[in-house]
């Protein structure tokens, strides 16, 4: 039986994501599933989305991933939308 790592709540925190990935690799786990919330709060939304796309066989949309595709009234949301661009926003949908 395959071991499966389940991760979530990345929130644009690439250093934390990479630490978790190192631990997953150390445990020789090959399959990774993400339960969402790739973006929000942290400074690296693009890198977090791209890394999750590389690593995870399945990704579920989190509430932050859904919310970033809605009209934003806060500067941080607008900033993340600009950074993410059309393709990453489409992936998060």
N, CA, C and O atoms as a DFTB+ gen file, in Angstrom:
372 C
 N C O
     1  1       0.840      -1.179       0.000
     2  2       0.000       0.000       0.000
     3  2       0.886       1.243       0.000
     4  3       1.866       1.318       0.742
     5  1       0.531       2.217      -0.840
     6  2       1.272       3.474      -0.908
     7  2       0.971       4.362       0.288
     8  3      -0.163       4.430       0.761
     9  1       1.983       5.025       0.757
    10  2       1.792       6.076       1.745
    11  2       1.426       7.344       0.984
    12  3       1.957       7.599      -0.096
    13  1       0.520       8.136       1.548
    14  2       0.101       9.390       0.941
    15  2       0.245      10.496       1.975
    16  3      -0.260      10.387       3.093
    17  1       0.940      11.562       1.590
    18  2       1.036      12.745       2.450
    19  2      -0.108      13.685       2.095
    20  3      -0.401      13.905       0.920
    21  1      -0.744      14.232       3.107
    22  2      -1.816      15.196       2.920
    23  2      -1.355      16.516       3.530
    24  3      -1.041      16.595       4.718
    25  1      -1.323      17.557       2.683
    26  2      -0.890      18.870       3.146
    27  2      -1.986      19.892       2.874
    28  3      -2.864      19.668       2.041
    29  1      -1.927      21.005       3.578
    30  2      -2.911      22.068       3.362
    31  2      -2.414      23.356       3.999
    32  3      -1.397      23.374       4.692
    33  1      -3.140      24.415       3.754
    34  2      -2.898      25.710       4.390
    35  2      -1.478      26.215       4.170
    36  3      -0.790      26.595       5.118
    37  1      -1.056      26.213       2.941
    38  2       0.264      26.708       2.565
    39  2       0.318      28.227       2.767
    40  3       1.300      28.753       3.290
    41  1      -0.721      28.910       2.358
    42  2      -0.870      30.362       2.514
    43  2       0.366      31.148       2.060
    44  3       0.824      32.063       2.745
    45  1       0.891      30.769       0.894
    46  2       1.997      31.509       0.250
    47  2       3.295      31.496       1.052
    48  3       4.152      32.358       0.858
    49  1       3.442      30.541       1.936
    50  2       4.634      30.449       2.785
    51  2       5.557      29.366       2.209
    52  3       5.531      28.218       2.653
    53  1       6.358      29.740       1.230
    54  2       7.217      28.782       0.544
    55  2       8.252      28.122       1.462
    56  3       8.438      26.910       1.356
    57  1       8.930      28.841       2.350
    58  2       9.887      28.156       3.231
    59  2       9.243      27.051       4.075
    60  3       9.835      25.990       4.267
    61  1       8.054      27.298       4.569
    62  2       7.364      26.266       5.356
    63  2       6.984      25.083       4.468
    64  3       7.127      23.931       4.876
    65  1       6.504      25.358       3.267
    66  2       6.164      24.293       2.334
    67  2       7.381      23.433       2.034
    68  3       7.290      22.206       2.055
    69  1       8.510      24.054       1.758
    70  2       9.723      23.296       1.440
    71  2      10.188      22.453       2.629
    72  3      10.704      21.352       2.437
    73  1      10.015      22.951       3.843
    74  2      10.369      22.163       5.031
    75  2       9.487      20.915       5.126
    76  3       9.967      19.832       5.460
    77  1       8.220      21.074       4.834
    78  2       7.301      19.935       4.862
    79  2       7.663      18.937       3.760
    80  3       7.645      17.727       3.983
    81  1       7.988      19.445       2.583
    82  2       8.363      18.567       1.471
    83  2       9.630      17.773       1.819
    84  3       9.717      16.581       1.523
    85  1      10.590      18.424       2.434
    86  2      11.800      17.698       2.858
    87  2      11.451      16.546       3.802
    88  3      12.002      15.451       3.683
    89  1      10.540      16.798       4.733
    90  2      10.132      15.751       5.665
    91  2       9.398      14.623       4.935
    92  3       9.611      13.446       5.229
    93  1       8.553      14.980       4.002
    94  2       7.839      13.966       3.214
    95  2       8.834      13.101       2.449
    96  3       8.706      11.876       2.429
    97  1       9.816      13.725       1.825
    98  2      10.836      12.979       1.073
    99  2      11.676      12.089       2.007
   100  3      12.019      10.959       1.660
   101  1      11.995      12.612       3.177
   102  2      12.768      11.840       4.155
   103  2      12.032      10.563       4.543
   104  3      12.649       9.539       4.837
   105  1      10.730      10.639       4.540
   106  2       9.896       9.485       4.882
   107  2       9.619       8.584       3.667
   108  3       8.905       7.586       3.773
   109  1      10.190       8.949       2.522
   110  2      10.043       8.172       1.283
   111  2       8.598       8.080       0.816
   112  3       8.173       7.057       0.280
   113  1       7.853       9.148       1.023
   114  2       6.469       9.224       0.550
   115  2       6.493       9.868      -0.827
   116  3       7.086      10.930      -1.018
   117  1       5.854       9.226      -1.767
   118  2       5.872       9.698      -3.157
   119  2       4.588      10.409      -3.573
   120  3       4.604      11.243      -4.478
   121  1       3.499      10.088      -2.930
   122  2       2.204      10.653      -3.315
   123  2       1.820      11.766      -2.336
   124  3       1.869      11.591      -1.119
   125  1       1.434      12.922      -2.906
   126  2       1.055      14.071      -2.082
   127  2      -0.271      14.616      -2.595
   128  3      -0.467      14.793      -3.798
   129  1      -1.173      14.877      -1.661
   130  2      -2.466      15.485      -1.941
   131  2      -2.530      16.787      -1.152
   132  3      -2.121      16.843       0.007
   133  1      -3.050      17.838      -1.795
   134  2      -3.170      19.139      -1.123
   135  2      -4.644      19.482      -0.927
   136  3      -5.442      19.406      -1.861
   137  1      -4.986      19.854       0.288
   138  2      -6.362      20.206       0.632
   139  2      -6.644      21.707       0.533
   140  3      -7.619      22.196       1.104
   141  1      -5.802      22.428      -0.183
   142  2      -6.121      23.808      -0.507
   143  2      -5.505      24.858       0.388
   144  3      -4.688      24.576       1.265
   145  1      -5.930      26.075       0.129
   146  2      -5.408      27.289       0.753
   147  2      -3.935      27.480       0.411
   148  3      -3.083      27.604       1.290
   149  1      -3.664      27.500      -0.881
   150  2      -2.313      27.714      -1.382
   151  2      -1.878      29.160      -1.194
   152  3      -0.700      29.425      -0.954
   153  1      -2.816      30.100      -1.300
   154  2      -2.480      31.527      -1.295
   155  2      -3.003      32.211      -0.041
   156  3      -3.680      31.609       0.793
   157  1      -2.663      33.491       0.062
   158  2      -3.117      34.303       1.183
   159  2      -2.068      34.396       2.277
   160  3      -1.338      33.440       2.537
   161  1      -2.004      35.524       2.898
   162  2      -1.169      35.789       4.083
   163  2       0.317      35.930       3.780
   164  3       0.901      36.957       4.126
   165  1       0.945      34.962       3.160
   166  2       2.391      34.962       2.963
   167  2       2.838      35.712       1.714
   168  3       2.012      36.146       0.912
   169  1       4.164      35.863       1.555
   170  2       4.722      36.712       0.503
   171  2       4.997      36.036      -0.838
   172  3       5.408      36.714      -1.780
   173  1       4.786      34.728      -0.959
   174  2       5.188      34.042      -2.190
   175  2       4.046      33.215      -2.800
   176  3       4.153      31.991      -2.886
   177  1       2.964      33.864      -3.220
   178  2       1.838      33.098      -3.767
   179  2       2.174      32.386      -5.076
   180  3       1.757      31.244      -5.272
   181  1       2.906      33.021      -5.960
   182  2       3.235      32.400      -7.251
   183  2       4.072      31.147      -7.057
   184  3       3.782      30.095      -7.627
   185  1       5.096      31.271      -6.258
   186  2       5.994      30.153      -6.016
   187  2       5.265      28.999      -5.326
   188  3       5.512      27.832      -5.629
   189  1       4.368      29.332      -4.399
   190  2       3.611      28.291      -3.699
   191  2       2.692      27.547      -4.668
   192  3       2.630      26.318      -4.640
   193  1       1.986      28.276      -5.516
   194  2       1.099      27.637      -6.491
   195  2       1.910      26.759      -7.439
   196  3       1.543      25.612      -7.692
   197  1       3.002      27.292      -7.957
   198  2       3.818      26.521      -8.900
   199  2       4.374      25.249      -8.256
   200  3       4.401      24.192      -8.885
   201  1       4.809      25.353      -7.027
   202  2       5.388      24.189      -6.335
   203  2       4.323      23.124      -6.069
   204  3       4.578      21.932      -6.235
   205  1       3.140      23.553      -5.659
   206  2       2.051      22.605      -5.427
   207  2       1.673      21.911      -6.734
   208  3       1.402      20.711      -6.743
   209  1       1.654      22.651      -7.820
   210  2       1.338      22.041      -9.123
   211  2       2.358      20.969      -9.491
   212  3       2.004      19.953     -10.089
   213  1       3.607      21.190      -9.139
   214  2       4.663      20.200      -9.406
   215  2       4.518      18.957      -8.534
   216  3       4.696      17.834      -9.005
   217  1       4.198      19.164      -7.279
   218  2       4.262      18.104      -6.276
   219  2       3.022      17.235      -6.148
   220  3       3.127      16.024      -5.951
   221  1       1.866      17.838      -6.255
   222  2       0.639      17.172      -5.808
   223  2      -0.125      16.521      -6.943
   224  3      -0.313      17.105      -8.010
   225  1      -0.557      15.306      -6.691
   226  2      -1.350      14.614      -7.702
   227  2      -2.791      15.112      -7.729
   228  3      -3.460      15.030      -8.759
   229  1      -3.263      15.623      -6.610
   230  2      -4.608      16.192      -6.514
   231  2      -4.551      17.397      -5.593
   232  3      -3.881      17.379      -4.560
   233  1      -5.265      18.447      -5.984
   234  2      -5.373      19.639      -5.148
   235  2      -6.837      20.045      -5.074
   236  3      -7.504      20.180      -6.100
   237  1      -7.330      20.239      -3.867
   238  2      -8.692      20.681      -3.625
   239  2      -8.667      22.198      -3.415
   240  3      -7.731      22.730      -2.818
   241  1      -9.674      22.875      -3.894
   242  2      -9.738      24.328      -3.719
   243  2     -10.086      24.679      -2.276
   244  3     -11.078      24.199      -1.727
   245  1      -9.257      25.521      -1.677
   246  2      -9.538      26.022      -0.338
   247  2     -10.310      27.335      -0.398
   248  3     -10.467      27.928      -1.466
   249  1     -10.784      27.773       0.745
   250  2     -11.558      29.019       0.771
   251  2     -10.718      30.232       0.346
   252  3     -11.251      31.151      -0.276
   253  1      -9.439      30.253       0.662
   254  2      -8.573      31.355       0.228
   255  2      -8.350      31.295      -1.281
   256  3      -8.279      32.332      -1.940
   257  1      -8.239      30.094      -1.827
   258  2      -8.055      29.928      -3.267
   259  2      -9.304      30.392      -4.017
   260  3      -9.216      30.997      -5.085
   261  1     -10.452      30.099      -3.441
   262  2     -11.713      30.574      -4.014
   263  2     -11.807      32.095      -3.895
   264  3     -12.155      32.779      -4.858
   265  1     -11.499      32.609      -2.727
   266  2     -11.654      34.038      -2.459
   267  2     -10.769      34.931      -3.305
   268  3     -11.167      36.045      -3.647
   269  1      -9.567      34.462      -3.654
   270  2      -8.658      35.312      -4.431
   271  2      -9.194      35.562      -5.833
   272  3      -8.759      36.501      -6.499
   273  1     -10.128      34.740      -6.291
   274  2     -10.728      34.926      -7.605
   275  2     -11.929      35.875      -7.572
   276  3     -12.500      36.186      -8.617
   277  1     -12.306      36.327      -6.399
   278  2     -13.397      37.283      -6.264
   279  2     -12.852      38.703      -6.318
   280  3     -11.658      38.917      -6.106
   281  1     -13.723      39.682      -6.601
   282  2     -13.269      41.085      -6.555
   283  2     -12.677      41.408      -5.184
   284  3     -13.216      41.015      -4.150
   285  1     -11.565      42.127      -5.198
   286  2     -10.836      42.439      -3.968
   287  2     -11.002      43.917      -3.610
   288  3     -10.990      44.782      -4.486
   289  1     -11.154      44.192      -2.333
   290  2     -11.220      45.580      -1.880
   291  2     -10.046      45.935      -0.972
   292  3      -9.921      47.078      -0.530
   293  1      -9.188      44.959      -0.696
   294  2      -8.003      45.209       0.121
   295  2      -6.764      45.145      -0.757
   296  3      -6.693      44.355      -1.698
   297  1      -5.801      45.977      -0.441
   298  2      -4.584      46.060      -1.248
   299  2      -3.848      44.722      -1.317
   300  3      -3.288      44.384      -2.359
   301  1      -3.840      43.965      -0.234
   302  2      -3.128      42.677      -0.260
   303  2      -3.766      41.702      -1.242
   304  3      -3.058      40.962      -1.924
   305  1      -5.084      41.691      -1.322
   306  2      -5.769      40.831      -2.286
   307  2      -5.491      41.256      -3.711
   308  3      -5.250      40.417      -4.579
   309  1      -5.523      42.558      -3.959
   310  2      -5.213      43.080      -5.299
   311  2      -3.772      42.766      -5.673
   312  3      -3.491      42.407      -6.817
   313  1      -2.863      42.899      -4.720
   314  2      -1.449      42.598      -4.957
   315  2      -1.268      41.133      -5.345
   316  3      -0.561      40.818      -6.302
   317  1      -1.914      40.240      -4.592
   318  2      -1.784      38.819      -4.916
   319  2      -2.392      38.495      -6.279
   320  3      -1.824      37.707      -7.036
   321  1      -3.521      39.084      -6.592
   322  2      -4.117      38.854      -7.912
   323  2      -3.163      39.284      -9.028
   324  3      -2.982      38.562     -10.008
   325  1      -2.558      40.454      -8.876
   326  2      -1.613      40.932      -9.899
   327  2      -0.433      39.975     -10.031
   328  3      -0.026      39.632     -11.141
   329  1       0.109      39.549      -8.902
   330  2       1.239      38.621      -8.940
   331  2       0.869      37.295      -9.587
   332  3       1.609      36.782     -10.426
   333  1      -0.261      36.743      -9.202
   334  2      -0.642      35.410      -9.649
   335  2      -0.905      35.349     -11.150
   336  3      -0.542      34.372     -11.806
   337  1      -1.528      36.377     -11.690
   338  2      -1.809      36.386     -13.124
   339  2      -2.928      35.432     -13.507
   340  3      -3.461      34.702     -12.672
   341  1      -3.265      35.454     -14.762
   342  2      -4.426      34.728     -15.288
   343  2      -4.302      33.221     -15.123
   344  3      -5.242      32.580     -14.653
   345  1      -3.182      32.646     -15.494
   346  2      -3.046      31.186     -15.476
   347  2      -3.101      30.611     -14.071
   348  3      -3.776      29.605     -13.851
   349  1      -2.424      31.210     -13.127
   350  2      -2.448      30.691     -11.758
   351  2      -3.841      30.880     -11.131
   352  3      -4.329      30.004     -10.417
   353  1      -4.469      32.022     -11.405
   354  2      -5.825      32.236     -10.898
   355  2      -6.777      31.195     -11.478
   356  3      -7.661      30.705     -10.776
   357  1      -6.607      30.863     -12.727
   358  2      -7.439      29.820     -13.358
   359  2      -7.215      28.482     -12.636
   360  3      -8.171      27.762     -12.350
   361  1      -5.965      28.158     -12.347
   362  2      -5.667      26.917     -11.627
   363  2      -6.349      26.909     -10.257
   364  3      -6.902      25.887      -9.851
   365  1      -6.316      28.017      -9.556
   366  2      -6.917      28.097      -8.226
   367  2      -8.447      27.970      -8.272
   368  3      -9.069      27.569      -7.289
   369  1      -9.038      28.309      -9.404
   370  2     -10.482      28.125      -9.568
   371  2     -10.814      26.653      -9.677
   372  3     -11.983      26.293      -9.820
